[in-house]
């Protein structure tokens, strides 16, 4: 076995130079999200808005899942062509270019499933059954959030002085489009297509790089579980990491591990991905663990996980003859943006006390109009009081 790489070796992303700017990249991204959400909301009728908008505090914000089911929000099916374009523009602000393409491909697989399963299928298969929901009023100063969700996609964002983007789920059924069973000429042309090919191939490549001793530590179960272990839990608990630590890997193995982590992190827009990867680097990449379960050959049911001090990635491919993939990114510290909300309201309470103290000495504090978000027209927000 080659000697493990130094625990202090820096992952590739930690060496990336980032130019300073007047406005932080995260703030600029949050503003773009707000503009896109406001534009979409402005295109809706009052009746549509009543279904599309909830408060930030509503329990619906954390009501997430990745299976076919009845959902809140507005589906693409309920939108006009113009409204759909604006919805997709909002979706694009929350993903990298590659991940945006993956999301559209995942939606398109619903048509593949509809033909493969036939009219007797138990679940609706419709590329237009993806729902868009906004929580609160898009703003540069007040908390708000948004979600896009349907079969095998769940993207959840909370904006409040920062951006929270977990849980984040992508799945693919089929994992590889079969060459048979598709009579539609357009769908038949998708034969062999794999939406999550990189996620599958990199994980398998890493486990096959391990020597006997490393493999003994990396294999966490002899058989792969039927699904990701955290399933659709609203919150995940930080538990002792299992598997093989990055500090016990060779330099080449660590590089592949970093590439695999980046594959998931860079589903997010660049500013958000850089922020997440910088945090992972600060936490210490040597503490990241890689765990594997199941077979190591193409077609074998298999599962893997990547766990660091602040994050968890799970990948599972066991259902439908190991041709049905689930992947998820969870955040132990910033799930749902609860930390951002706590900080926002703590700062507001501190500001209220300061304003009260200044008032006692004759100093006028800023009124509500001084803090208003003037980045969007007032008409864009009219009626968003669900």
TILUMRO-938035 format. One line per 4 residues: number of its first residue (from 1); their letters; for each residue x negated, y negated, z negated of C-alpha. Coordinates in Angstrom, 1 decimal, padded with zeros to 4 digits. Example, Ala and Ser with C-alpha at 12.3 -4.5 7.8 and 13.67 -1.06 7.14 Angstrom:
! TILUMRO-938035
1) as) -012.3:004.5:-007.8 ~ -013.7:001.1:-007.1
END
This chain:
! TILUMRO-938035
1) xxxx) 000.0:000.0:000.0 ~ -001.3:-003.5:000.9 ~ -001.7:-005.7:-002.1 ~ 001.3:-007.8:-002.9
5) xxxx) 001.1:-011.4:-001.8 ~ 000.5:-014.1:-004.4 ~ 003.5:-015.0:-006.5 ~ 002.7:-018.7:-005.8
9) xxxx) 002.8:-018.4:-002.0 ~ 005.2:-020.9:-000.5 ~ 008.1:-019.8:001.7 ~ 008.1:-021.4:005.2
13) xxxx) 010.9:-023.8:004.4 ~ 009.0:-025.3:001.5 ~ 006.3:-026.6:003.9 ~ 008.8:-028.5:006.1
17) xxxx) 008.2:-032.3:006.1 ~ 011.3:-034.3:005.7 ~ 011.4:-038.0:006.6 ~ 012.9:-040.5:004.1
21) xxxx) 015.9:-042.4:005.1 ~ 018.0:-045.3:003.8 ~ 020.9:-042.9:003.2 ~ 020.2:-039.3:002.1
25) xxxx) 021.0:-036.6:004.6 ~ 023.5:-035.0:002.2 ~ 025.3:-038.3:001.8 ~ 025.4:-038.8:005.6
29) xxxx) 026.8:-035.2:006.0 ~ 029.4:-035.8:003.4 ~ 030.5:-039.0:005.2 ~ 030.7:-037.1:008.5
33) xxxx) 032.9:-034.5:006.8 ~ 035.1:-037.2:005.4 ~ 035.5:-039.0:008.8 ~ 036.4:-035.7:010.5
37) xxxx) 038.9:-034.7:007.9 ~ 040.5:-038.2:007.9 ~ 040.8:-038.1:011.7 ~ 042.4:-034.7:011.6
41) xxxx) 044.8:-035.7:008.8 ~ 045.8:-038.8:010.7 ~ 046.9:-036.7:013.7 ~ 049.3:-034.7:011.6
45) xxxx) 053.0:-035.4:011.1 ~ 054.3:-036.1:007.6 ~ 055.7:-032.6:007.5 ~ 052.4:-031.1:008.6
49) xxxx) 050.5:-033.1:006.0 ~ 052.7:-031.9:003.2 ~ 051.5:-028.3:004.0 ~ 047.8:-029.3:004.7
53) xxxx) 047.0:-031.4:001.6 ~ 046.7:-030.4:-002.1 ~ 045.1:-032.2:-005.0 ~ 041.5:-031.4:-006.0
57) xxxx) 042.8:-030.0:-009.3 ~ 045.3:-027.6:-007.7 ~ 044.7:-023.9:-008.4 ~ 045.0:-023.3:-004.7
61) xxxx) 041.5:-024.7:-004.1 ~ 040.0:-021.5:-005.6 ~ 042.6:-019.1:-004.1 ~ 040.3:-017.5:-001.6
65) xxxx) 040.1:-014.2:000.2 ~ 038.8:-012.7:003.5 ~ 041.5:-010.2:004.4 ~ 044.5:-010.7:006.6
69) xxxx) 047.2:-012.2:004.3 ~ 049.7:-015.1:004.0 ~ 047.7:-018.4:003.4 ~ 048.4:-022.0:002.5
73) xxxx) 047.3:-024.9:004.7 ~ 048.0:-025.4:008.3 ~ 047.1:-022.6:010.8 ~ 045.8:-023.3:014.3
77) xxxx) 049.0:-021.8:015.6 ~ 050.9:-024.7:014.0 ~ 048.8:-027.4:015.6 ~ 049.0:-029.0:019.0
81) xxxx) 046.0:-028.7:021.4 ~ 044.8:-032.2:020.4 ~ 045.1:-031.4:016.7 ~ 043.3:-028.1:017.1
85) xxxx) 040.3:-030.0:018.7 ~ 040.2:-032.3:015.7 ~ 040.4:-029.3:013.3 ~ 037.5:-027.6:015.1
89) xxxx) 035.5:-030.9:014.9 ~ 036.0:-030.8:011.1 ~ 034.9:-027.1:011.1 ~ 031.7:-028.0:013.0
93) xxxx) 030.7:-030.5:010.3 ~ 030.4:-027.7:007.8 ~ 028.3:-025.3:009.8 ~ 025.1:-025.2:011.8
97) xxxx) 025.4:-024.9:015.5 ~ 024.6:-021.2:015.4 ~ 027.1:-020.5:012.6 ~ 029.8:-022.5:014.3
101) xxxx) 029.3:-020.2:017.3 ~ 029.6:-017.2:014.9 ~ 032.8:-018.6:013.4 ~ 034.4:-019.0:016.8
105) xxxx) 033.2:-015.4:017.7 ~ 034.7:-014.0:014.5 ~ 038.0:-015.6:015.4 ~ 037.9:-014.2:018.9
109) xxxx) 037.4:-010.7:017.5 ~ 041.1:-010.8:016.4 ~ 042.1:-010.4:020.0 ~ 039.7:-007.4:020.3
113) xxxx) 041.3:-005.8:017.2 ~ 044.8:-006.5:018.5 ~ 044.1:-004.4:021.6 ~ 042.0:-001.7:019.8
117) xxxx) 044.7:-001.2:017.2 ~ 047.7:-001.5:019.5 ~ 051.3:-002.5:018.7 ~ 051.5:-000.1:015.7
121) xxxx) 048.9:-002.1:013.8 ~ 049.7:-002.9:010.2 ~ 048.1:-006.4:010.1 ~ 048.7:-009.4:012.4
125) xxxx) 045.7:-010.0:014.7 ~ 045.7:-013.5:016.0 ~ 042.8:-015.9:016.7 ~ 045.2:-018.7:015.8
129) xxxx) 045.8:-017.5:012.2 ~ 043.0:-019.5:010.7 ~ 044.1:-022.1:008.2 ~ 042.8:-025.6:007.4
133) xxxx) 043.4:-027.3:004.1 ~ 042.2:-030.5:002.5 ~ 042.1:-031.1:-001.3 ~ 042.4:-034.7:-002.4
137) xxxx) 041.8:-037.7:-000.1 ~ 038.6:-037.8:002.0 ~ 036.4:-040.5:000.4 ~ 032.8:-041.6:-000.1
141) xxxx) 033.4:-042.3:-003.7 ~ 036.1:-039.9:-005.1 ~ 036.0:-036.1:-005.2 ~ 037.7:-034.2:-002.4
145) xxxx) 037.3:-030.9:-000.6 ~ 038.3:-028.8:002.3 ~ 038.7:-025.2:003.4 ~ 038.9:-023.1:006.5
149) xxxx) 040.0:-019.6:006.0 ~ 041.4:-016.6:007.8 ~ 040.4:-012.9:008.4 ~ 036.7:-012.6:007.8
153) xxxx) 036.1:-016.4:007.4 ~ 036.2:-018.4:004.2 ~ 034.4:-021.7:004.0 ~ 034.9:-023.8:000.9
157) xxxx) 033.6:-027.3:000.3 ~ 033.8:-029.8:-002.5 ~ 032.3:-033.3:-002.1 ~ 031.6:-035.4:-005.2
161) xxxx) 028.2:-037.1:-005.2 ~ 026.9:-034.0:-003.5 ~ 028.3:-031.1:-001.5 ~ 029.2:-027.6:-002.9
165) xxxx) 029.7:-024.9:-000.2 ~ 030.2:-021.7:-002.0 ~ 031.7:-019.2:-001.8 ~ 031.0:-018.8:001.9
169) xxxx) 032.1:-015.6:003.7 ~ 031.6:-014.3:007.2 ~ 032.7:-010.8:008.4 ~ 032.9:-009.0:011.6
173) xxxx) 035.3:-006.2:012.7 ~ 034.1:-004.6:014.9 ~ 030.5:-005.1:013.9 ~ 029.7:-004.1:017.5
177) xxxx) 032.4:-004.3:020.1 ~ 032.9:-000.8:021.5 ~ 032.6:000.0:025.2 ~ 035.9:001.9:025.3
181) xxxx) 039.5:001.1:024.3 ~ 039.6:-002.4:025.9 ~ 041.7:-002.6:029.0 ~ 041.7:-006.4:029.2
185) xxxx) 038.9:-007.4:031.6 ~ 037.9:-010.4:029.5 ~ 037.7:-008.4:026.3 ~ 036.0:-005.5:028.0
189) xxxx) 033.2:-008.0:028.9 ~ 032.5:-008.3:025.2 ~ 031.4:-004.6:024.9 ~ 028.2:-004.4:022.8
193) xxxx) 028.6:-007.9:021.3 ~ 027.5:-008.2:017.7 ~ 028.4:-011.4:015.8 ~ 026.2:-010.6:012.8
197) xxxx) 023.4:-008.8:014.5 ~ 020.6:-010.7:012.9 ~ 022.0:-010.2:009.4 ~ 022.1:-006.4:010.0
201) xxxx) 018.8:-006.0:011.8 ~ 016.7:-008.1:009.5 ~ 018.0:-006.3:006.4 ~ 017.3:-002.9:007.9
205) xxxx) 013.8:-004.0:009.1 ~ 012.9:-005.1:005.6 ~ 013.9:-001.8:003.9 ~ 012.0:000.2:006.5
209) xxxx) 008.9:-001.8:005.9 ~ 008.7:-000.7:002.2 ~ 006.4:002.0:001.1 ~ 007.5:004.9:-001.2
213) xxxx) 006.9:003.1:-004.5 ~ 008.6:-000.1:-003.3 ~ 011.5:001.9:-001.9 ~ 012.0:003.6:-005.2
217) xxxx) 012.6:000.2:-006.8 ~ 014.6:-001.3:-003.9 ~ 017.2:001.5:-003.6 ~ 019.9:000.6:-006.1
221) xxxx) 022.5:003.3:-005.1 ~ 022.2:006.4:-003.0 ~ 025.4:005.6:-001.2 ~ 026.7:002.2:-000.1
225) xxxx) 029.7:000.8:-001.8 ~ 032.9:000.4:000.2 ~ 032.7:-003.4:000.0 ~ 030.6:-006.2:-001.4
229) xxxx) 030.6:-005.8:-005.1 ~ 031.8:-009.3:-006.0 ~ 034.8:-008.9:-003.6 ~ 037.0:-012.0:-003.8
233) xxxx) 036.2:-012.9:-007.4 ~ 036.7:-016.6:-008.0 ~ 033.5:-016.8:-010.1 ~ 030.4:-014.6:-010.3
237) xxxx) 028.3:-014.1:-013.3 ~ 024.5:-014.3:-013.2 ~ 023.4:-010.8:-014.2 ~ 020.0:-009.2:-014.4
241) xxxx) 018.6:-008.9:-010.8 ~ 018.2:-005.4:-009.5 ~ 016.1:-004.1:-006.7 ~ 012.6:-005.0:-005.6
245) xxxx) 011.1:-008.4:-006.6 ~ 009.6:-010.5:-003.9 ~ 006.5:-010.8:-006.1 ~ 005.9:-007.1:-005.6
249) xxxx) 006.1:-007.4:-001.8 ~ 003.3:-007.9:000.7 ~ 002.9:-011.2:002.5 ~ 004.5:-009.8:005.7
253) xxxx) 007.4:-008.4:003.6 ~ 007.9:-011.7:001.8 ~ 007.9:-013.5:005.1 ~ 010.7:-011.2:006.4
257) xxxx) 012.6:-011.7:003.1 ~ 012.4:-015.5:003.5 ~ 013.6:-015.2:007.1 ~ 016.6:-013.1:006.0
261) xxxx) 017.4:-015.7:003.3 ~ 017.2:-018.5:005.8 ~ 019.5:-016.6:008.1 ~ 022.2:-017.0:005.5
265) xxxx) 021.3:-020.5:004.2 ~ 021.1:-021.9:007.7 ~ 024.7:-021.1:008.4 ~ 025.1:-024.5:006.6
269) xxxx) 024.3:-027.8:008.3 ~ 020.6:-028.7:008.2 ~ 020.9:-031.2:005.3 ~ 022.8:-028.7:003.1
273) xxxx) 020.6:-025.8:004.1 ~ 017.4:-027.7:003.3 ~ 018.8:-028.7:000.0 ~ 019.7:-025.1:-000.9
277) xxxx) 016.3:-023.7:000.3 ~ 014.4:-026.4:-001.6 ~ 016.3:-025.4:-004.7 ~ 015.4:-021.7:-004.1
281) xxxx) 011.8:-022.6:-003.7 ~ 011.8:-024.6:-007.0 ~ 013.3:-021.7:-008.8 ~ 010.5:-019.5:-007.7
285) xxxx) 010.8:-017.2:-004.7 ~ 008.8:-014.5:-006.5 ~ 011.9:-014.0:-008.7 ~ 014.1:-013.1:-005.7
289) xxxx) 015.2:-009.4:-005.6 ~ 016.1:-007.2:-002.6 ~ 018.4:-004.2:-003.2 ~ 019.5:-001.6:-000.7
293) xxxx) 022.1:001.2:-000.8 ~ 023.0:003.8:001.8 ~ 021.4:005.0:005.0 ~ 018.6:003.3:006.9
297) xxxx) 019.5:004.3:010.4 ~ 021.7:002.5:012.8 ~ 025.2:003.7:012.3 ~ 024.7:004.8:008.7
301) xxxx) 026.9:003.1:006.0 ~ 024.7:000.6:004.2 ~ 024.6:-002.3:001.8 ~ 022.1:-004.8:000.7
305) xxxx) 021.9:-007.8:-001.7 ~ 019.5:-010.7:-002.2 ~ 019.5:-012.3:-005.6 ~ 017.6:-015.3:-006.9
309) xxxx) 017.9:-017.3:-010.1 ~ 020.7:-019.5:-008.5 ~ 022.2:-017.5:-005.7 ~ 023.5:-014.1:-004.5
313) xxxx) 023.9:-012.8:-001.0 ~ 025.8:-009.6:-000.4 ~ 026.0:-007.6:002.9 ~ 028.1:-004.5:003.4
317) xxxx) 028.7:-002.3:006.5 ~ 030.6:000.8:005.5 ~ 034.2:000.6:006.8 ~ 035.5:001.8:010.1
321) xxxx) 032.6:004.2:010.6 ~ 030.1:001.6:009.5 ~ 031.2:-000.8:012.2 ~ 032.8:-003.4:009.9
325) xxxx) 030.6:-006.0:008.2 ~ 031.2:-008.2:005.2 ~ 028.7:-010.9:004.1 ~ 029.0:-013.5:001.4
329) xxxx) 026.9:-016.3:-000.2 ~ 027.6:-017.1:-003.9 ~ 026.1:-019.8:-006.1 ~ 025.7:-019.1:-009.8
333) xxxx) 025.2:-022.8:-010.7 ~ 027.4:-024.7:-008.2 ~ 030.3:-022.5:-007.3 ~ 033.3:-024.6:-006.2
337) xxxx) 031.5:-027.8:-007.1 ~ 032.6:-027.6:-010.8 ~ 029.2:-029.1:-011.8 ~ 029.7:-032.0:-009.4
341) xxxx) 033.2:-032.7:-010.7 ~ 031.9:-032.6:-014.3 ~ 029.2:-035.1:-013.5 ~ 031.5:-037.4:-011.6
345) xxxx) 034.0:-037.6:-014.4 ~ 031.3:-038.0:-017.0 ~ 029.8:-040.9:-015.1 ~ 033.3:-042.4:-014.7
349) xxxx) 033.9:-042.2:-018.5 ~ 030.5:-043.8:-019.1 ~ 031.3:-046.6:-016.6 ~ 034.7:-047.2:-018.3
353) xxxx) 033.0:-047.6:-021.7 ~ 030.4:-050.0:-020.2 ~ 033.1:-052.1:-018.5 ~ 035.0:-052.3:-021.8
357) xxxx) 031.9:-053.4:-023.6 ~ 031.1:-056.1:-021.0 ~ 034.7:-057.2:-021.2 ~ 034.5:-057.9:-024.9
361) xxxx) 031.6:-060.3:-024.2 ~ 033.5:-062.1:-021.4 ~ 031.9:-060.3:-018.5 ~ 034.3:-059.1:-015.8
365) xxxx) 034.0:-055.5:-014.7 ~ 034.7:-054.3:-011.2 ~ 038.3:-053.8:-010.5 ~ 039.7:-050.9:-008.5
369) xxxx) 039.5:-052.9:-005.3 ~ 035.7:-053.3:-005.8 ~ 035.3:-049.5:-005.7 ~ 037.6:-048.8:-002.8
373) xxxx) 036.3:-046.7:000.0 ~ 036.4:-048.9:003.0 ~ 034.9:-046.3:005.4 ~ 038.3:-045.4:006.8
377) xxxx) 041.4:-047.4:007.6 ~ 044.1:-047.5:005.0 ~ 046.6:-046.1:007.4 ~ 044.6:-042.9:007.7
381) xxxx) 045.4:-042.1:004.1 ~ 049.1:-042.9:004.0 ~ 051.3:-040.2:002.8 ~ 048.6:-037.8:001.5
385) xx) 050.0:-037.4:-001.9 ~ 050.7:-033.6:-002.1
END
